[in-house]
Amino acid sequence: MSDIKVAEVKTGAIKDQSGAGLVTFPTKPFFHLEAFTTSGITAQTGVIDFNSVVTNQGSHWNSTDNRFEVPVTGLYQFNINGFGSRVASGGVMNSSADVHIVLQKSTNSGGSYTNVASGGYGFFNSGNGYINLSFGISLALNSGDYIRWNAIKAYLFIGTKADNYFVSASGHLIG
């Protein structure tokens, strides 16, 4: 059996940036966000305003506009977790109340958005309480697209981190 010699390997995924022959992976875009209060409770409707950026690897999450700018074309994973509320003050859901959150995409620099994922829907049939709203989705996106979350019906309940009543969201490049 003879040895195989390779003069050069070219890929977009791996690089030898050390000069020592080590294979390294470039930093992949990743963000983790939270929305919470320091005391009391509240709720949000419309585009979700995340007041805490826990991680923003690559700096592609824009806190001013509450959106993620896709840096490279590829497959991305997005997740959100929170509770539904029926009123802006963060009141409990009651009979026949529902809440709906969507993931939206813009292909024109944020000029307009369309719903691309509609996974956060909850309906409260009887009694009172808060309903868990969670969903995740993988999307093929193009460089320059924008992504944001929007509570289009009712509200997302937001409380303190100490009470574990906060909204969290994340997104990252899969490949």
C-alpha positions in Angstrom: 0.0 0.0 0.0 1.4 3.4 -0.9 0.9 6.8 0.8 -1.4 9.4 -0.6 0.0 12.9 -0.7 -2.3 15.9 -0.9 -0.8 19.2 -2.0 -3.7 21.4 -1.0 -7.1 21.0 0.5 -9.6 23.8 -0.2 -12.9 24.1 1.7 -15.0 27.0 3.0 -15.4 25.3 6.4 -12.0 24.6 7.7 -8.8 26.6 7.7 -5.2 26.4 9.0 -5.0 29.8 10.6 -2.3 28.9 13.1 0.5 28.3 10.5 1.3 25.1 12.5 -0.8 22.8 10.5 -3.8 22.9 13.0 -7.3 22.7 11.6 -9.6 25.3 13.1 -13.2 26.2 12.4 -14.2 29.8 11.8 -16.5 31.4 14.4 -20.1 30.6 13.6 -22.8 33.2 14.2 -24.7 32.6 17.4 -26.9 34.7 19.7 -28.8 34.2 23.0 -31.2 36.8 24.2 -33.5 37.4 27.2 -36.4 39.7 28.0 -37.1 40.2 31.7 -37.8 42.8 34.4 -35.8 43.7 37.5 -39.0 43.7 39.6 -42.7 43.1 39.0 -44.3 41.9 35.8 -45.2 43.2 32.4 -45.9 41.9 28.9 -45.0 42.7 25.3 -46.8 42.6 22.0 -45.4 43.4 18.6 -41.7 43.0 17.8 -40.1 41.4 20.9 -37.7 43.8 22.6 -34.9 41.7 24.2 -33.3 43.8 26.9 -30.4 41.4 27.6 -28.0 40.0 25.0 -26.3 37.1 26.8 -24.2 36.1 23.8 -23.7 37.7 20.4 -20.9 35.8 18.7 -20.1 37.6 15.5 -22.1 40.7 16.5 -25.0 40.0 14.1 -27.8 40.6 16.6 -28.9 44.3 16.4 -30.4 45.3 19.8 -31.6 48.7 18.5 -33.8 47.1 15.8 -34.3 43.7 17.6 -33.3 41.7 14.6 -30.6 39.3 13.4 -28.8 40.0 10.2 -27.8 36.8 8.4 -24.1 37.1 7.7 -23.6 34.2 5.3 -26.0 32.0 3.3 -26.8 28.8 5.0 -29.1 26.8 7.3 -29.9 28.4 10.6 -31.7 27.2 13.8 -33.9 29.6 15.8 -35.6 28.9 19.2 -37.8 30.9 21.5 -39.4 30.1 24.9 -41.8 32.2 27.0 -45.3 32.4 28.5 -48.5 33.9 27.0 -50.4 36.8 28.7 -53.7 38.4 27.8 -53.0 42.0 28.8 -50.1 44.4 28.8 -49.8 44.4 32.6 -48.9 40.7 32.4 -52.2 39.3 33.6 -53.1 35.7 33.5 -54.7 34.0 30.5 -58.4 33.2 30.9 -61.0 31.1 29.2 -61.0 31.3 25.4 -57.9 33.5 25.2 -55.0 32.9 22.8 -51.6 34.2 22.0 -49.5 33.9 18.9 -45.8 34.5 18.2 -44.1 34.3 14.8 -40.7 34.4 13.3 -40.5 37.0 10.5 -38.0 37.4 7.7 -37.1 40.5 5.6 -35.3 40.2 2.3 -35.2 44.0 1.6 -33.0 45.4 4.5 -35.9 45.4 6.9 -38.3 47.4 4.6 -41.0 44.7 5.1 -41.3 41.4 6.8 -43.2 38.2 6.1 -44.0 35.4 8.5 -41.8 32.4 7.9 -42.6 30.4 11.1 -45.7 30.3 13.1 -45.0 27.9 15.9 -45.7 29.9 19.0 -49.5 29.5 19.3 -51.3 28.8 22.5 -55.0 28.6 23.4 -56.2 28.7 27.0 -59.5 26.8 27.1 -60.6 27.0 30.7 -59.6 28.5 34.0 -56.8 31.1 34.5 -53.0 30.8 34.1 -50.1 31.3 31.8 -49.5 29.1 28.7 -46.0 28.0 27.6 -45.0 29.2 24.2 -42.0 27.5 22.7 -40.9 26.6 19.2 -37.8 26.0 17.2 -37.3 26.0 13.4 -34.5 25.5 10.9 -34.5 27.8 7.9 -32.4 28.2 4.8 -31.5 31.9 4.6 -29.5 34.2 2.4 -26.8 36.6 3.4 -28.4 40.0 4.1 -31.8 38.6 5.3 -33.2 39.9 8.6 -34.9 37.8 11.2 -37.1 38.9 14.2 -39.8 37.6 16.5 -43.2 39.2 16.7 -46.1 38.6 19.2 -49.0 39.2 16.7 -51.8 38.3 19.1 -52.0 39.0 22.8 -48.8 39.3 24.8 -45.7 37.6 26.0 -45.5 37.6 29.8 -42.3 39.0 31.2 -41.3 38.8 34.8 -38.0 38.6 36.7 -35.2 36.2 36.1 -35.3 35.2 39.8 -38.8 33.9 39.3 -37.8 32.2 36.0 -40.6 34.2 34.2 -38.6 35.6 31.2 -38.5 35.2 27.5 -35.4 33.6 26.0 -34.4 33.2 22.3 -31.5 32.0 20.4 -30.2 31.4 16.9 -27.2 30.0 15.2 -25.7 28.9 11.9 -25.9 25.1 11.4 -24.0 25.0 8.2 
